[in-house]
Amino acid sequence: MSTKRQQKTVQSCDIVKRKKLNIDSKRKFYTHFEDLSNEIIYEIFDYLDIYHIYEAFSNLNKRFDNFLVSSTFPIKINISSMSKTNFQYYYTNILIPNKHRITSICLSNLFIVDFICSSPRIILTFIQLERLILDNIQLKYIQNIPNHLISLFNLHSLTISLIDKIQNKNNFYYSIFRLSTLKYCKLSFESYIRAKPLLISSNEYSSIEHLIIHNESTLDEFRIVLSYLPQLRRLYWNKLCRFNNKQDELREITLKYLKHVSLQFKYTYFDQFEPLIIDLFHQVEVLRISTSFDRSYFDANRWERLISSYMPHLRIFDIQHNDNSHDQMTCHNLNNLFISSFWLQHQWFFTHQCYSRGNWKQINFYSTNPYRRKHYTIYGEIEKENCLHNQETNLDLVDHVHIQGEKTMLSCLNYFPNATNLTLSHSFNKSIDEIIINLNQILPLIQLTTLSIDCDGFSFDKVIELIHFTPNIHTLKVYSMNLYRIDSILPIQKSKTFRLVSNRNLIKNFTIDNRCIFEQAKLLINLCRRLEHINIDVLWQDFESILQLLLTKNNNNTCHLCSLCLKYGSKRMRKKLEKLIKSKNLLDNYSIKLIRSKLYLWW
């Protein structure tokens, strides 16, 4: 190498080194949280409830005090589980002083919902409110709340879940549709069979663009509700039923912005659904439907004609149909459906699964491209036959997996990488080691947060072992379980696995459907030491002893518990509970409610 070239190389290296040193001198290395910029801290705070922000950062230093007191960053309220005493402090010292900064409120504790909604003037003080979620709200508050929400000009998102049944849907819908700034609306409620029918809109219209309804409704009601929503863009509705009466002639409804539709039908014939497509879905680009009962939904030619003539903009066609059949040829014949050039050109592919149930065949027919549903049920003993043009089903979006029996578990070939919710039902008789090995081949147990068990013969020691391999579970629901005899409980509690699980599990919410005696309730409490809420059914003769166990102040295993629900409540039970609390001085500050034969207590 020449001397000139060597000099140039050395100079180039020196320049690179100087640039690197200059960059390193400007680079900041953060070793403390308080060294982060305001912008980054705001982003972190956006993931936290203001209560936890105050708990962690108040009185830390002057800078964070200014964040909490003088800052203008928007506040989001999310209260699910909190003791009554903590809420009273939270309300007085955090919520009210910052009411002008609150943009989002999410409430799921029915007592807190009642407190906020009992006086509409409270809601009116949240002048910057954009998003409101009221879960477990009583009907008596719904009648007045919308009348006051109309004064909140920034409110664009509303979610309401009723805890009791509704008689008059008319007033309920009308009050919601009157909110002129609303863009997103989600309504979950039960209604009486003979609830008053809604009247079709004449000149009243809603600004709602995204509507989600969880309620068993007729197709008549479906049409009429849509008549109020000319701006609708996205629609989800479950439990749609056949028409109540002979269809009346309705004026033409124009939904020129409706692009996304997702419907779940209950005993609805294709003949009844077809007019909705013809009249309302001209602009729809995404159609997802879940059907059952009527085999006409298997008619590929009929679907092809409907889509070609009345849904020319359709990009995604996602169907799931469940059916029962005595005919052994039904499953085989499905191979010849949905395989014409029309379906191939659109890249819409389907598959089906057939399961034996005695003399019946359970048929599950569904789209594979794309598969966008978040819930996936794996049925009985499988006899899988795929359609000719089948693509591998993408199950990345599935969050909830329901496995119906161990034979289903053993035959399952799918893997659900992002599932966080698992339900087990029917029979699981194999050893817990085999069950855990097979479950881990279906989904990652370690990332589960919700576990529901509704299995005959699923013993309590199996539950303990399963919790051991699902350490991130925070919600456990047990609907059918063999609880042990009294003489078997002590050895269980002394086992190494029980001690390990009781120290490590994160379960905060526990529902058990079995009627418990005192010793069984004590076993459950000793296992789940971080419980905040419990749903339980107790024997009348053990009522006092179990409630005293749950409410005793010096019990370390229940120190986090702040609410409970007794499954079969009554006025007599309420009086007995109030008398017990007073006579034993169990609680100083509590609230109690009896709603739809359930007794709720919060302290």
N, C-alpha and C positions, 0 to 999 in steps of 0.2 A: 504494500500500500504506500502511496506517495506521501511525502511530508505534508503537502497542502491538504490532501484528503483527510489525514489524521487530525490536522488542526481544525478543520470544519466539523469533524465528528465530535471532537472534544468540546467545541463551542456549542454545538447543538445539544449535547448532554447537559452542559452548564445552564443553558436556557430552560430546558425541561425541568431541571432541579429547582431553579429560581422560581419558575411558575408554580411548581408543586408546593414549595415553601410558602409562597404568597397565598395560595389557596388554603393551605393548612392554617396559616396565621389568621385568616378570616373566618374559618370554620369554628362554630361554637359547639362545645360538647356539654350537654345538659346532664347534670348528675342529680339535681333536685327538681321535684315537681314544680315548685314555685318559680323556677328559672324559665319555665315555658312562656311563650308569648301569650298575650291576651286572646289572640285569635284561636290558638290551639286549645287553650283552656275553655273557651266558649264552645268549641266543637266537642270537647269531652263532656262538658256540662249538659250538652244537648241529649246525651244518652242516659242522663240521671234524672230522677225525680228531685224536686227542690228540697224535699225533706231530707234525703240522703246527702244532698249538697251541704245543707246547713249542718247536719250531724258531723260531716267530715271536715268542713273548712271554716265554720264560724269560730271566731276567736283565735284563728291560726296566726294571722298577722294583719296589719292595717290594709294591705293590698286586697286580701280576700274579703275583709270586712266591707271594703268599698264595692267589690264585686256584688256582694249579697245585698247591700243596703242602697247604694247610690247608682249602681249600674242600670242600664236600660235593656239588657239582654232579655229576651222573652222567656217566660217561665212555663213549664209543662207540669201539670199536676197528675199523678198516677197513683191512686190509693186503692190497693186491693186488700191487704191484710195489715191491720194496725189496731192496737189496743185502744179502748175508748179514752183512757187518760192521755195517751200519746196524741190521739187525734185532737183532743181539746186544746192541747198545747200547740199543735201544728196549726190548727185553725186560727187561734188567737194571735200567735206570734209570727207566723210565716205567711199563711194564706191571705188573711185580711190586710196586713200591711203592704202586701205586694199585689193586691187585686188588680191594679191598673197595668200590671206587666204580664198577667196570665193570658196565654193564648190557647192553651189546651187543658181540658179537664177530663180525666178518665176515672170513674168511680164504679167499683163493683161490690163494695160492702153495702148491703141493703140498708143498714142503719145510717151509714154516712150519706147514702143517696137520699134517704128520707130527711135527714137533717138539712141538707142543702136545698132540697126541693120543697120542704114544708113551708118555707117562706120565699116566695118568688123574688122578693126584694134582694135576697142574697145573690141570686144569679144576675140580676140587673147591674150589680156593681162591677162585674167582670166585663168592662167596656171593650176590651181588646180581644175578647174570646172569639176564636176561629173554629175550634173543634171541641165538641162535647159528646162524651160517651157516658150514658147512664145505664148501667147493668143492674138487673134485679130491682127495678123501680116498681112501686105499687101504682095501680090504675088510678087511685084517687088523686095522685099528684099530676098525672098526665093531662087531665082536663084543663088545668090552669097554666102549666109550664109553657106550652107553645105560645100562648097569648102574651107572655112576657119575653120570650125569646125573639119575638118579632121586632123588639127594640134593640137587639144586638146586631148592628149593621155589618159586622165583620164575620159573623157566624156563617160558615160555608159547609161544615161537616157535622152531621148529627147521627148518633147511634143510640137506639133505645131498645132495651130488652125488658119486657114486662114479666113480673113474677106471678101475677094472677091473671085469670082469664078476662077477655074483653067481650062485652055484650054488643056494643054499638060500634062497628067498624067505621061507620060514616063519620062520626064526630072525630074519631082518631085520625083518619086519613085527611079530613078537611083541615084540621088544625095544623098538621104537618105541611100540607101543600100551600098553606098561607104564608109560610116563611119565605120571603121574597129573595133572600140572598143565598139560599141553600143550593149547593151543587151535589153534595154526596149525602145519601141517606140510607141507613141500614135499620130495619125494623124486625124484631123477633118477638113473637107473641102467640099465645093460644087464644082461640075464640070459641064461643059456644056454637053448636051445630046450626041453631036457628038465629044466628046473629043477623041483624037488619042488613039488607042488601045496600050496596053503595049505589048512588044515583050517577048517571053519566054526566060528564061535564058539559055545560052549555057555553059559558064564557069565562070560567075560572081556570087558570093554568098555573102550573108550578115551574120554578126555575131549575128543578132537579135534573142533573145530567147522568148521575150514577145511582141506581137504585138496587138495593138488596133486600129481599123479603123472605123471612123464615116464618111461614104460616101456611096451614092447610087451607087452600083457597080454590074456588071453582074457576073454570075458564071464563064464566060470565064476569066475575069480579076482576079477573086479569085484564080483560078487554077494557072494562070501565076505568080501572086505575090508570091504564095507559092513555086514556082520553084526556087526562089531566097533565100529561107529560110530553109536550111537543118538543122539548129540548133534550129529551133522553138520548144518551149515547151508549151507556152500558147498563145491562139488565141481568140480574140473577134472581131467580124465584124457585123455591123448592116446594114440594108437595102440592103440585097443581092437579086438581081433580076434574072429572068430567063435568059437563054443564048440569046445573041444578034442574032447570026446566027447559022447555022448548026454547031455542034461541030466538030472541026478539031481534027485529031489524034495528041495527045500530047505525048511527050516522058514520060517515067515513072518517077514519082516524089516520092522520098523516104523521109518520115518524121519520122524517127525512134525515135525521142525524143518528139514528140507531145503528150502531156498527157491531156491538158485541152482545150476544144473547146466550145465557146459560140457564137451562130449565130442567127441573126434576119432576117427573110426572108420577102420579099415583093412580093406578087403574084408569088410565085415560086412553081411549081408542085413537088410532091414527086418523080415523075419519073426523074426529073432533079437533085434532091438532092441525090438520091440513089447512082449514080455512084461515087460521092465524098466520100461517106462512104466506098464503095467497094475499091476505089483506094488509099485513103489517111489516113483513120482513124484506121489503124490496131492496133496502140499502145495507142489509146485514152482511158483514164480512167474516164474522166468526160465530159459528153456531155450535153450542155444546148441549147435548140433551142426554138425560138418563131416563130410560123407559122400562116398562115391564108389562106382563099380562097379555098384550095384543101382538100376535105374531105378524101382523101386517107391517110392522116396522122393519121386518126382514126383506121387504119388497124393494129390491135394488132399482128396478125399472121405474117404479113410482117415485122414488127419491130422485132419480136422474131427471125425470120430467119436471118435478117441482123445482129443483135447483136451477135447471136450465131456463125455465120460464119465469120464475119469480124471485130467485136469489142470484142474479148474474154476477154480483160482486163477491160472492162467497170464496174465501181463501182457506178457511179452516172448517172442516166438518168433523166433529168429534162426538161419536155416539157410543153409548153403553146400554145394552138391552139384556135384561135377565128374564128367563122364561123356564117353565117346567114342561116336560113332555113324557108321554108314555111311548112315543114313536121312536124306535131304535134308529130309524133312518134320518131323523131330523138333523142330528149333528153332522152326519155324512153329507147331507144335501147342502149345508151351509158352505161347503167348499166351492160350490158353483155360483155363489152369489158375489156381487160387488167386484167382478173381475173384468168387466168390459173396458173398452178403450177410454170411456169417460172417466172412470176411477183412476186408471193408470196415468192419464194426462194430468189430472189434478194432484197426482202423488198422494192419494188417500188410500191407505191400506188398512186392513182389518184382520183380526184373528178371533178365534172363539175357543172356549174351554168347556168341556162337558164333564160333569161330575155325577157319580152314581149315588143315589139316595133311595135305597130299596128298589122298588119297581120304577122309580122316577129318574129322569135325567134333568139335572140342573144345568141350564145353558147360559153361559156368560159370553156375549158377543160385544166386541169393543174395538175402537180405533187404536191403531198402533202408531200412526204418524199424523199428528203428534199425539202422545198420551200426556195430557196436562192435568189430570185430576190429582188432588193431594191425598185422596183416600183410596186405598186398594184393599179389597177383600179377597182372601184366598179361601175357596170353598172346600167342599168335601173331597172324597177320594177322586183323584183327577184321572180323566181319560182324554188327554189333550189331542186335538186334531186341528192343525193350523190351516188357514185358508191358503190358497195356492200362491198368492202374491203377498206374502207376509214379510214385514221387516221387523227387526228386533225392537221390542218395546223399550222406549226411553223412560226409565222410572226415577230419574233424578229429582223430580219435583214432588214425589210422593212423601208426605209427612207422616201419615197415619196408616199403619198396616194392621189389618184384622185377620187373624189366623183361626180358622174354624176346625180345630181338632188336630191331633198329632199325625194322622195319616196325611192330612193336607201339608203339614209342616215337612214331613219326610219326602213328599213328592215335589215340593216347590223348587223350581230351578231359577227363580228370579232373585235379584239382590237389590235392596233398597238403600243406597248409600247415605241418604240424607234424612231417613226416618227418625223422628224423635218421640213418636207416640205409638205404643203397641197394645193391642187388645187380643187376649187369648180367650177362646170360648169352646164349648163342647168338651170333649174328653181328652185329657192328657195323662196317660197311665204309665208312661215310661219313666225311668229314673231321671232325677233332676239333672244329672251329669249329661245324659243323652239329650235332654231337652235344651240345655244351655248350648251344647256343641252345635246342634241343628239350628237353633235360633241365630247364633252368631254367623251362620252361613247365609242367613236371609237378610239380616240387618246388623249394624254395629250396636251391640247392647250398651256399650259404655256411653253412647251419646243420647240414650233415651232420657226423657224428662217426665213422661207420663206413662203409667202402666196400669192397664185395666185387666182384671182376671174374673172371668165368668165361666168357670169350669167345674163340672161335677167331679168330686173326688180329688180336687187339688188341695193337698194337705198344707198345713201352716208351715211345716219345715221346708216344703218346696218353695213357698213364698219367701221365706227368709233367705234361702240359697239364691233365689233369683234376684232379690234385692242386693245380695252380696256382689253380683256380677253387673248390676246396673246402679253404680254409685251416684249417678247424677239425677236420679228420680226425685222430683219434688212433689208430684201428685200421684197417689196410689189409690186405686178403686178396686175393691174386692166385692163382687156381687154374689159369689157362691163359693164357700170354702169350708172344709172340714176343720172346725175348731176343736181343740183337744178336750178330753175329759180333764177334770180337776187334777187327778193323780198323775197326769202326763205333763202338766205345765211346768212344774219345778225343774225337772231334768232338761227341758228345752231351754229355760233361762240360764242354766248353768253351762250350756254347751259353748264351746269356743267360738263357733260361727255366730251365735246369737250375740255374744258380748262384742265381737268385732263389728257386726252390722249395726248394733245399737249405738256404737260410738262413732261410726263413720257416715251413716246414711243421712241424706239431706231432706227427707220427706217433711213437707210443711202442711200438706193437705191430704187427709185420709178419709175415704168413704168406705164403710163396711155395711153390707146389706143384711148380714146375719144378725139375728137377735142375740145379744150378748148377755152372759151372766157376769158377775163381778170379776171373777178370776180371769176370764177371757179378756175383759176390758183392760184389766191391769197388765196383762201380758202385752197387749197392743201398745199401751202407753209406755211401758218399759222399753219396747223396741224402737219407737219413734219419739225420740226425746226433743226433737226440734219442731214438733207440731205447733201450728198456729191456728188451724181450723180442723174440726172433725165432724163428719156426718155419721151418726150411729143410731142403732135401734136397740133398746134395752128391754129386758123383762121387767114387768111392773114391780115384782117383789124385790128386784135389785136396783130399782130406780134411785133410791136415796143413796145407797152405798156407792154406786157408779158416779153419780153427779158429785158427791162429796170428794171422791177420788180425783175427778177432773178439775174441781174448783178449789181444792185446798191450797192455801197460799204458800206453804213451806215445802211443796213437792217439787223437787228439782226437775223431774221428768215432764212436768207440765208448765214450767215457768214461762214458756213462749206462747202457750195456748191463750187465745183471746176471744175465740168465738166457737160456737157449736150449733149443730142442727140435729134435733131429735126427729126421726123419720115419721113416727105416728104420734103427733101431738094432739092435745085436746085441752079444753078449758080446765078440766079437772087436773091435768098434768101441769098446766101453767100455775095454777094456785098452789099445787104441792111444791113446785120448784121455788116459787117466791117465798113460801113459808120456810123451806129448807135453808135458803140463802140467808134469811133473816135470823132464824133460830140458831144457826151454826156460825153466823157472822162470816160467811164465806167470801162475799164481795161487798165492796163499799160503793162502787160506781158501775152500774150496769144498765142495760136495756134489754127488754124481752118482747118478742112478737110471736103471734100465732097466725100463720098464713097458709091457707089451703092444707090444713091438717098437718102442718109442720111447725115445730116449735123452735124458734131461733133465740139465741142468747149471745150477747156481746158485752164484754167488760174490759 
